[in-house]
Amino acid sequence: MGYSRIASAAGLAVVASIALSAAAWAASVEIKTASKAPFGSYLTDGSGRTVYMFTADKKNMNACTGSCVTPWPPVLTTGAPTAGSGVAASALGTVKNGSEEQVTYDGKPLHYFVRDQAAGSTAGEGITHFGGSWYLLSPAGKGILPNGKELAGGSTW
């Protein structure tokens, strides 16, 4: 009985990971805002999934590669990203990620967190992992700390 519960949990984790990976490969990604205390307004994709910045990334350069992409998949697009409500279209762009295009905001490559299973989940906020910290991103292009204040300078670059 214990084995079947473990197998079921492992199977659900694989399905969730596949679903998030498939979402990360969407055609034209919309970036919009959501709001949640204490963070205020922060960026999400068109279906409300939170997107994150990584302090180890450089402007228009993704540092999350290899095993990092398993928990932190890039937000990929095959078309130009579009600005939803509260988002500056001029801040949206892309950067090469292998043979794919990763969405950027104010030059910051955007990432999902695999444990965010529902719209509005912010489970990745403030985690230090893979040589940097992961933060929500404000519509002004600045990282948001877990206490809702903006990251000094907006990023580490």
C-alpha positions as CSV (number, residue, x, y, z in Angstrom):
1,M,0.0,0.0,0.0
2,G,2.8,2.4,0.9
3,Y,4.5,1.7,-2.4
4,S,1.4,2.6,-4.5
5,R,1.1,5.9,-2.7
6,I,4.8,6.7,-3.4
7,A,4.3,5.7,-7.1
8,S,1.2,7.8,-7.4
9,A,2.9,10.8,-5.9
10,A,5.9,10.3,-8.2
11,G,3.6,10.0,-11.1
12,L,1.8,13.2,-10.3
13,A,5.1,15.0,-9.9
14,V,6.1,13.9,-13.4
15,V,2.7,14.9,-14.9
16,A,2.9,18.3,-13.2
17,S,6.5,18.8,-14.5
18,I,5.5,17.8,-18.0
19,A,2.5,20.2,-17.9
20,L,4.7,23.1,-16.8
21,S,7.3,22.2,-19.4
22,A,4.7,22.2,-22.1
23,A,3.4,25.6,-20.8
24,A,7.0,26.9,-20.9
25,W,7.0,26.2,-24.7
26,A,3.9,28.2,-25.5
27,A,3.7,30.0,-28.8
28,S,3.3,33.8,-28.1
29,V,3.5,34.4,-24.4
30,E,1.5,37.2,-22.8
31,I,3.0,38.8,-19.7
32,K,0.6,40.7,-17.4
33,T,0.4,41.7,-13.8
34,A,-1.3,40.2,-10.7
35,S,-1.4,41.6,-7.2
36,K,-0.9,39.9,-3.9
37,A,0.0,41.1,-0.4
38,P,2.7,41.9,0.7
39,F,4.2,42.0,-2.8
40,G,1.9,44.4,-4.6
41,S,1.8,44.2,-8.4
42,Y,4.1,41.5,-9.9
43,L,4.5,39.8,-13.3
44,T,2.7,36.6,-14.4
45,D,2.1,34.9,-17.7
46,G,-1.3,35.2,-19.5
47,S,-2.8,32.4,-17.4
48,G,-1.6,33.9,-14.1
49,R,1.4,31.7,-13.5
50,T,4.1,33.7,-11.6
51,V,7.3,34.5,-13.4
52,Y,10.6,35.1,-11.6
53,M,13.9,36.9,-12.1
54,F,17.2,35.3,-11.1
55,T,19.9,37.4,-9.5
56,A,22.7,35.3,-11.2
57,D,21.3,36.2,-14.6
58,K,22.9,39.2,-16.4
59,K,21.1,41.6,-18.7
60,N,19.8,39.6,-21.6
61,M,21.9,36.6,-20.5
62,N,20.5,33.5,-18.8
63,A,22.6,31.9,-16.1
64,C,20.1,29.1,-15.3
65,T,21.3,26.2,-17.4
66,G,21.7,22.4,-16.9
67,S,20.0,21.1,-13.8
68,C,18.8,24.6,-12.9
69,V,16.1,24.4,-15.6
70,T,14.3,21.4,-13.9
71,P,12.9,23.5,-11.0
72,W,13.2,26.9,-12.8
73,P,12.1,26.4,-16.5
74,P,12.6,29.4,-18.7
75,V,9.5,31.2,-20.1
76,L,9.9,30.4,-23.8
77,T,8.1,31.8,-26.8
78,T,8.0,31.1,-30.5
79,G,6.5,34.5,-31.2
80,A,7.0,38.0,-29.9
81,P,5.9,38.3,-26.3
82,T,2.8,40.5,-25.8
83,A,2.0,43.0,-23.0
84,G,-1.1,42.4,-21.0
85,S,-2.6,44.7,-18.4
86,G,-0.1,46.7,-16.4
87,V,3.0,45.7,-18.4
88,A,5.2,48.0,-20.5
89,A,5.4,46.5,-24.0
90,S,8.7,48.3,-24.5
91,A,10.2,46.3,-21.6
92,L,9.4,43.0,-23.2
93,G,12.0,41.2,-25.3
94,T,13.7,37.8,-25.9
95,V,17.1,36.3,-25.5
96,K,18.4,33.1,-27.1
97,N,18.2,30.1,-24.9
98,G,19.8,27.3,-26.9
99,S,17.8,27.2,-30.1
100,E,14.7,28.7,-28.4
101,E,13.7,32.3,-27.4
102,Q,13.3,33.1,-23.7
103,V,11.1,36.0,-22.7
104,T,12.8,38.9,-20.9
105,Y,11.5,41.9,-19.1
106,D,13.7,45.0,-18.8
107,G,16.5,42.6,-19.9
108,K,15.8,40.1,-17.2
109,P,15.3,36.5,-18.4
110,L,12.0,35.2,-17.0
111,H,11.6,31.8,-15.3
112,Y,8.8,29.7,-13.9
113,F,9.1,27.7,-10.6
114,V,7.9,24.1,-10.9
115,R,6.3,24.1,-7.5
116,D,3.9,26.9,-8.5
117,Q,1.0,24.6,-9.5
118,A,-1.8,27.2,-9.7
119,A,-2.3,30.8,-10.8
120,G,-1.2,33.2,-8.0
121,S,1.2,30.8,-6.4
122,T,4.4,32.5,-5.4
123,A,6.3,29.5,-3.8
124,G,9.6,30.4,-5.4
125,E,9.7,33.9,-4.0
126,G,13.0,34.7,-2.1
127,I,14.5,31.2,-2.6
128,T,18.3,31.1,-2.9
129,H,19.2,28.3,-5.3
130,F,21.8,27.7,-8.1
131,G,24.1,30.5,-7.1
132,G,21.5,33.3,-6.8
133,S,18.2,34.3,-5.5
134,W,14.8,34.2,-7.2
135,Y,12.3,37.1,-6.9
136,L,9.0,38.2,-8.2
137,L,9.4,41.1,-10.7
138,S,7.5,44.4,-10.5
139,P,6.0,46.1,-13.6
140,A,8.9,48.6,-13.2
141,G,11.3,45.7,-13.8
142,K,12.6,45.5,-10.2
143,G,12.9,42.4,-8.1
144,I,10.4,42.3,-5.2
145,L,11.7,41.0,-1.8
146,P,9.6,38.6,0.3
147,N,8.6,41.6,2.5
148,G,7.2,43.4,-0.5
149,K,10.0,46.0,-0.8
150,E,12.0,46.3,-4.1
151,L,15.4,44.8,-4.4
152,A,18.0,47.6,-4.1
153,G,18.9,48.8,-7.6
154,G,16.2,46.5,-9.0
155,S,18.6,43.6,-9.6
156,T,22.3,42.7,-9.1
157,W,23.4,44.1,-12.5
